[in-house]
Amino acid sequence: MGQAASRELSQADAGPCLLDLNPVPDEVLVLILSWVPARTLATRCRLVCRRWQAVVDGPTVWRLQLERAGCAACLEAARLGPLPPAAWARLCVLRPLGRNLLRNPCGAEKFTHWRVRSGGNGWAIEENRRPLEGAPAQTCFVSSFGWCSKSQLIDLLAEGLWEELLDIHQPKIHVSDWWGAREDCGCEYSLHVRLLAADCHAVLASFEARPEPVEQWNDQQYRQVSHVFRCYGPGVRYVHFCHRGKDTQFWAGHYGARVTHSAVVVRLGPAQDRGAGGCPAPPSLPSAAH
């Protein structure tokens, strides 16, 4: 009986807590809900009732979360104009702007998330011979005496971006990679990045770099390759990132290009910069949800 009474008391105590929020003014409810974790807010709180749904679909609760978290990149998107309700949840839950969309960029998780094609003795993972400032891990992928390649396909919508943002505002897509050689063996390296349409076949923009090989007896320093996609037109939905490397001495083992800290980052520039570089200034996003 004691346990049954305890359960009844707990249920009775829980009821008024939910009912007490009904007379709370909207501005107070917004403030309370802004402290709820973003994923819970989007997947659970929105389903409680129509009033909560209206609050969650509005911009204020999400704007408070972004300001509290100091997420300047996402707040910049909020300044574009009225956003679709789903876009607010994407900004707060997935944080697609200003973060690296490539997974496992330094090999800390072995080859997870990478599609690997191996030549010679294939790829290996080693510690950096020279530290690379700003890298999330001081490890690197090392190629062999035959061309070795690795690639990732980034689904921009799955990462939290949305169609209107990509098609109308066309945020800048920054790509970068760091590569180098060991002191006693030279290497060759190349990078190929493509912006793809929804069918993953149509190439809407591309960048390719094949720097001069690093000679044997070098300083072991990393070198950066980078590019910014601008004004790429509507329809971009995927980014295909592929780099490859090999050594110049054709030695057995892993003496080839050392690659690390690869990155694909989507950013919105300051308001005064949008529309620059030959791109027309974009109109505001429509307020209707998908």
Number of C-alpha atoms within 10 A of each C-alpha: 6 7 8 9 10 11 12 12 11 11 11 11 11 11 10 10 10 9 10 9 13 11 8 11 9 14 11 11 17 20 14 12 19 21 14 14 12 23 14 11 22 20 11 11 17 17 13 10 9 10 14 18 16 12 20 24 20 18 19 16 23 26 19 17 19 22 12 11 10 11 17 13 20 22 19 15 23 18 12 16 12 16 21 19 17 17 23 27 21 21 25 23 17 16 18 23 24 17 14 17 21 20 16 20 27 25 24 17 12 16 17 12 16 19 12 17 13 16 16 18 16 19 27 17 20 17 15 21 17 13 13 16 9 8 14 13 18 19 24 24 26 30 33 27 26 21 22 24 22 20 19 18 20 19 18 18 15 13 15 19 20 19 17 17 19 19 17 18 24 25 20 18 20 17 21 18 20 20 26 27 31 26 16 13 20 23 26 24 26 21 21 15 23 21 24 22 17 11 10 16 10 13 16 15 17 14 15 14 14 14 12 10 18 23 18 17 12 14 14 20 17 19 13 14 16 15 15 13 18 17 19 18 14 16 19 25 22 21 25 18 23 19 21 25 30 31 32 20 15 17 16 13 16 24 24 32 32 32 28 28 25 23 21 25 17 23 19 21 15 11 13 8 10 17 16 13 9 8 14 12 14 14 10 15 15 11 11 10 10 9
